């Protein structure tokens, strides 16, 4: 992806091509309100949240107006750590190998999980005050107390 853009919506179907995001400190997508990534391969195995190259870093640092994030059939997305005040809708479909989902999004209203499997420790659950709807379909959420 280029390091900047003026588009308000990006929808990419990558057919398992590697998605290399720009380093968060240099990228700006200030107009972006919707990002949908389908069938993408994320190479984040050695990346730490806050290191600048994860999807979470990109969304949290570069997309200050993002309201909707959709991720469908990702490969290699082991963690998603989001810190965003604008995100209202998060949709995750066919996510099979995620180990960490850590979301701080006070404006989140809709969380959709379809065919989703994650080990989700009780300590990682957040109380989203504005969350109005949670939808899941054939998801396997495992709570550890």
LUMMARVO-189026 format. One record per residue: x, y, z of N, C-alpha, C in turn; residue in one letter. Coordinates in steps of 0.001 Angstrom, whole numbers, padded with zeros to 6 digits, always signed. Example, Ala and Ser with C-alpha at 12.3 -4.5 7.8 and 13.67 -1.06 7.14 Angstrom:
+013190-005690+007800+012300-004500+007800+013200-003300+007800a/+012850-002250+007080+013670-001060+007140+012900+000030+007870s/
***
This chain:
+000835-001177+000000+000000+000000+000000+000881+001242+000000x/+000419+002291-000642+001185+003538-000594+001161+004122+000815x/+002053+005076+001085+002152+005620+002438+001092+006664+002753x/+000320+007086+001769-000752+008033+002052-001865+007851+001035x/-003027+008341+001383-004150+008234+000471-005276+009150+000892x/-006071+009578-000082-007192+010479+000197-008538+009786+000054x/-008529+008500-000227-009791+007787-000405-010489+007591+000934x/-011819+007519+000882-012582+007321+002114-012897+005849+002355x/-012767+005014+001326-013074+003595+001458-012059+002777+000664x/-011559+001721+001285-010672+000773+000600-011245-000613+000818x/-011450-001336-000282-011864-002741-000242-010876-003515-001106x/-010190-004466-000494-009178-005233-001220-009428-006718-001039x/-009455-007445-002151-009499-008902-002115-008169-009369-002686x/-007319-009924-001835-005923-010143-002193-005582-011572-002589x/-006493-012492-002476-006259-013887-002867-004957-014445-002280x/-004781-014192-000996-003645-014679-000214-002304-014091-000626x/-002308-012947-001279-001062-012213-001467-000683-011597-000131x/+000596-011395+000073+001058-010755+001302+000694-009279+001276x/+000122-008831+002358-000213-007422+002501+000873-006776+003346x/+001640-005885+002737+002654-005162+003490+002148-003745+003708x/+001893-003453+004947+001387-002139+005311+002553-001176+005464x/+002326+000101+005174+003398+001074+005393+003684+001220+006881x/+004890+001657+007211+005247+001890+008606+004312+002955+009160x/+003732+002674+010308+002694+003542+010870+003168+004976+011076x/+004431+005174+011382+004915+006530+011656+004969+007403+010408x/+004948+006797+009218+005033+007584+007983+003730+007619+007201x/+002790+006762+007509+001565+006645+006707+000455+007543+007243x/-000346+008076+006330-001506+008893+006704-002664+008574+005775x/-003753+008135+006356-004999+007886+005628-006108+008603+006392x/-006022+009918+006446-006911+010711+007292-008356+010714+006822x/-008616+010482+005537-009991+010487+005022-010647+009109+005091x/-009875+008075+005380-010378+006704+005332-011388+006440+006450x/-012603+006047+006068-013637+005708+007050-014010+004232+007004x/-013654+003527+005916-013988+002108+005777-012802+001363+005178x/-012413+000261+005824-011337-000588+005331-011811-002031+005409x/-011854-002703+004255-012269-004103+004193-011167-004873+003477x/-010586-005852+004165-009515-006677+003614-009997-008116+003564x/-009962-008702+002375-010441-010075+002192-009333-010951+001637x/-009224-012143+002178-008326-013182+001698-006892-012647+001595x/-006431-012034+002678-005087-011459+002712-004183-012309+003591x/-002902-012292+003281-001903-012964+004104-001126-011894+004853x/-001149-011975+006176-000439-011022+007020+000832-011685+007516x/+001946-011024+007353+003230-011545+007805+003650-010761+009046x/+002969-011043+010154+003192-010290+011387+003788-011157+012488x/+004296-012315+012152+004741-013265+013172+005804-012675+014095x/+006718-011882+013559+007801-011334+014368+007541-009911+014838x/+006386-009377+014500+006076-007991+014855+005414-007926+016223x/+005724-006884+016950+005098-006607+018237+004117-005460+018054x/+002984-005470+018768+002090-004316+018706+002852-003057+019102x/+002668-001994+018345+003383-000752+018595+004677-000654+017817x/+005068-001732+017133+006300-001730+016354+006178-001035+015008x/+004963-000724+014594+004772+000066+013391+004345-000684+012156x/+004358-002018+012147+004049-002754+010921+002868-003701+011038x/+002150-003682+012126+001005-004578+012252-000258-003883+011754x/-001283-004667+011472-002560-004092+011061-003106-003186+012164x/-002967-003608+013398-003424-002787+014516-002704-001455+014595x/-001386-001460+014374-000624-000205+014355-001120+000706+013247x/-001324+000119+012069-001774+000898+010917-003122+001552+011196x/-004079+000764+011671-005419+001295+011936-005373+002322+013066x/-004677+002003+014144-004651+002881+015315-003926+004195+015051x/-002859+004169+014264-002024+005351+014070-002318+006139+012804x/-002771+005478+011764-002846+006120+010446-004257+006428+009981x/-005240+005840+010592-006624+005952+010106-007494+006564+011200x/-007296+007837+011466-007939+008485+012610-009455+008603+012484x/-010002+008475+011269-011450+008593+011075-012115+007258+010739x/-011378+006154+010814-011920+004850+010424-013110+004476+011307x/-014251+004219+010671-015467+003838+011396-015801+002360+011225x/-015387+001766+010101-015735+000366+009832-014481-000385+009387x/-014219-001514+010055-013102-002381+009699-013640-003786+009503x/-013403-004352+008330-013813-005716+008026-012611-006540+007606x/-012462-007716+008195-011364-008616+007849-011983-009982+007592x/-011780-010497+006378-012402-011745+005958-011333-012723+005464x/-011350-013939+005979-010437-015012+005581-008962-014606+005692x/-008530-014028+006790-007114-013665+006889-006250-014885+007178x/-005024-014839+006745-004022-015853+007087-002871-015130+007774x/-002362-015709+008845-001204-015147+009525-001507-013964+010430x/-002763-013660+010650-003126-012558+011545-003279-013136+012952x/-002173-013237+013659-002148-013880+014972-002680-012968+016075x/-002597-011661+015837-003047-010717+016854-003664-009502+016178x/-004618-008921+016862-005191-007661+016412-005357-006800+017655x/-004521-005790+017759-004537-004870+018888-004913-003507+018333x/-006105-003045+018688-006627-001780+018161-006833-000780+019285x/-006411+000444+019042-006656+001575+019936-007201+002693+019056x/-008502+002861+019043-009102+003847+018158-010378+004405+018767x/-010521+005701+018684-011710+006338+019217-012852+006426+018230x/-012571+006211+016944-013596+006411+015916-014278+005126+015450x/-013687+003958+015697-014216+002700+015165-015594+002389+015743x/-016574+002204+014850-017945+001898+015252-018341+000464+014935x/-017719-000132+013918-018097-001483+013501-016846-002296+013190x/-016758-003469+013803-015654-004394+013569-016249-005732+013166x/-015850-006227+012002-016358-007501+011490-015179-008411+011177x/-015183-009599+011784-014135-010594+011568-014795-011887+011108x/-014419-012358+009919-015013-013567+009348-013936-014588+009013x/-014194-015830+009365-013313-016952+009057-011893-016688+009550x/-011782-016289+010812-010498-016056+011460-010178-017310+012261x/-009117-018014+011887-008851-019320+012502-007605-019365+013372x/-006644-018483+013163-005385-018636+013887-005030-017438+014760x/-006011-016620+015096-005750-015458+015946-005552-015909+017387x/-004549-015345+018040-004278-015664+019435-004652-014524+020368x/-004661-013298+019852-004965-012140+020680-005888-011192+019945x/-006988-010855+020576-007865-009786+020111-007996-008824+021276x/-007422-007638+021120-007394-006641+022189-007863-005328+021580x/-009077-004917+021907-009688-003754+021268-010086-002731+022323x/-009594-001519+022150-010058-000378+022926-010670+000583+021929x/-011984+000603+021885-012726+001410+020916-014010+001886+021587x/-013976+003019+022269-015143+003476+023015-016380+003729+022162x/-016219+003954+020862-017368+004209+019977-017915+002942+019334x/-017314+001777+019622-017726+000533+018976-019183+000217+019297x/-019973+000029+018240-021397-000272+018402-021757-001651+017877x/-021008-002136+016892-021323-003421+016272-020050-004255+016210x/-020126-005479+016734-019042-006451+016657-019615-007709+016033x/-019114-008083+014844-019606-009276+014146-018469-010284+014051x/-018720-011479+014552-017749-012566+014495-018415-013744+013805x/-017895-014161+012667-018454-015299+011936-017362-016327+011697x/-017641-017567+012051-016672-018648+011904-015339-018199+012489x/-015382-017847+013753-014278-017195+014446-013808-018089+015573x/-012516-018301+015681-011970-019123+016757-010811-018361+017387x/-010897-018195+018689-009840-017473+019400-009803-017939+020851x/-008628-017972+021406-008476-018143+022843-008572-016744+023428x/-009611-016460+024168-009873-015100+024630-009917-015082+026151x/-008794-014775+026804-008791-014758+028270-009776-013734+028807x/-010377-014066+029932-011353-013173+030564-010756-011793+030806x/-009473-011723+031117-008846-010442+031427-008732-009531+030209x/-008882-010062+029014-008780-009249+027808-010118-008683+027364x/-011193-009124+027970-012499-008605+027552-012652-007170+028022x/-013176-006339+027149-013385-004937+027486-014874-004656+027520x/-015286-003751+028371-016675-003314+028397-016845-002157+027424x/-017477-002418+026313-017721-001369+025330-019060-000745+025674x/-019042+000467+026190-020256+001117+026687-021292+001342+025597x/-020879+001628+024392-021830+001955+023334-022206+000758+022470x/-021660-000403+022774-021918-001578+021955-023397-001919+021991x/-024021-001910+020828-025456-002164+020741-025762-003564+020234x/-024826-004154+019492-025137-005452+018903-023860-006276+018771x/-023933-007515+019181-022869-008483+018944-023496-009620+018166x/-022928-009917+017024-023430-011033+016233-022329-012040+016012x/-022658-013304+016161-021666-014327+015865-022360-015517+015237x/-021617-016194+014391-022161-017338+013686-021124-018442+013686x/-021462-019572+014273-020569-020727+014340-019188-020330+014842x/-019162-019493+015873-017906-019043+016453-017575-019910+017652x/-016306-020049+017920-015851-020830+019049-015010-019915+019926x/-015647-019223+020845-014941-018358+021771-014674-019151+023037x/-013442-019195+023439-013061-019961+024613-012642-018973+025694x/-013402-018904+026784-013087-017990+027870-012254-018718+028906x/-011174-018100+029319-010317-018674+030346-010486-017846+031604x/-010884-018489+032678-011118-017760+033931-009925-017929+034843x/
***
